Amino acid sequence: MVDSDSPSSSGQLSAFLVGHSIIAKPLSPLHNNVVSALLTVVYVKCVMELGALIRIKYGNPELSRKFIHLCACSAVIWWPLFDTSHWGWRLNITVPLCMSIRLIYKGAVLKDPEDEDVRTMSRTSSPSELLFGPLQMTLIMVYVGLTKFMTHTGLIIMASFVGDAAAAVVGLHYGRHRYKVTFGGEKSVEGSIGCGLFTMIGIFCYCYMCSIEMLDYRPLFAIGITSAVVEATALKNWDNVFLCVAMELMSLHLPKLI
């Protein structure tokens, strides 16, 4: 069986702190998980600040948007720090849950086009855009963090978002052969290739960093191709949801592909 329904991590943070003589005694599982969650808060805060700097420096909100998108899905690299022997491992969803509430408030209630989050995470400085891609992303992170923590399925879903971010950046800078699918946005062949390639790279990197068994090349290629096709044909503004569903369905067939 490739995947597992239960998380499998013993929490590396406490061992790291003791091993490097930062603390004298190991942290309790609860304290280990609280500190791990706080580290993810610091990580996301730094990401948001860098995203704002990228928008200011390059004047292209799409670059800052995809930078934040890429860093958000890469938050899975913090998963191994959590200790699954205690219920506190679920604190891994602290940031995406808080961000979901924040995006709903700013996109549906505040509706300020000059808000920093709106300017950094939207293409057109429209507050309503926060309720599509960004909100979908954070809600999926909550779902994955609670139900697919430290599993192949969870890493595959998040890696598909690496491909999604790469598709936009590659298409923006190198896209020469354009096409458009009904109900979808304009895409490029180069961007679609980038999506599949970086999805596979994402899976490889996430499995390595989370110490989870690597996938064989056959399912890896199958997932890469599927992510490229889904990203290219998904309804406009709903590609995150389509990718999540497609990748979870693909993970159900992993044992048959190996």
Secondary structure, 3 states (H helix, E strand, C coil): CCCCCCCCCECCHHHHHHHCCCCCCCCCHHHHHHHHHHHHHHHHHHHHHHHHHHHHHHCCHHHHHHHHHHHHHHHHHHHHHCECCCHHHHHHHHHHHHHHHHHHHHHHHHCCCCCHHHHHHCCCCCHHHHHCHHHHHHHHHHHHHHHCCCCHHHHHHHHHHHHHHHHHHHHHHHCCCEEECCCCCEEEHHHHHHHHHHHHHHHHHHHHHCCCCCCCHHHHHHHHHHHHHHHHHCCCCCHHHHHHHHHHHHHHCHHHHC
